[in-house]
Amino acid sequence: MLTIWGRSDSTNVKKVLWCAEELRLDYQQIPAGGVHGVVSDPAYRALNPNGLVPTIEDDQLVLWESNAIVRYLAARYGEGVLWSSDPATRATGDRWMDWASTTVAPPYRDVFWNLVRTAPEKRDMAAVEKGIVRLGQLLSIVEPVLARQPYLSGDALGIGDIPLGTLVYALFTLELDLPDMPHIAAWYQRLTERPAYRKAVMIPLT
């Protein structure tokens, strides 16, 4: 059975859980990280020397890095579901996965950590405001793409939707002062109608 190590409120763990739910995989989740500890234990460090989450064990494979895990699960179990056999289509998804993680995640983190995980008196609101402006600029790149197609991955949900789809839940839940982007809002609405998304992603922000 697939084992997923990580706490449910971690953005990176949510990616993996959402993927597993979309693929209807049987899996065991072991809470790790944050209040759960575990990640500093020698046994866990033997699996993931970074001491971060998520990590998976699948048969004899041990794998860490959330995007790599999503790609692996989709390739092994999701042919025709989340994984396209066409290299060009798949590369388009890969692009959005990496863009969300390398470009969107930093300003998202500034906003999320200050507004959700930092006491009000300790918040860096200048960083929040700067982060919101940057997020608006970045999402304006996505808006015209979703005007042409229903998903970042194309005509159907794919791996390219998972990283950014995980982040937008918090952005909409926090009701940030972002530009009006009706096509992103419609994409988000489509995601909220998916049982796997509701189960893995739409949990209280902590």
Secondary structure, DSSP 8 states (H G I E B T S, - for coil): -EEEES-TT-HHHHHHHHHHHHTT--EEEE--SGGG--TTSHHHHHH-TT--S-EEEETTEEEESHHHHHHHHHHHH-BTTTB-SSHHHHHHHHHHHHHIIIIIHHHHHHHHHHHHSS-GGG--HHHHHHHHHHHHHHHHHHHHHHHHSSBTTBSS--GGGHHHHHHHHHHHHTT------HHHHHHHHHHHTSHHHHHHT-S---
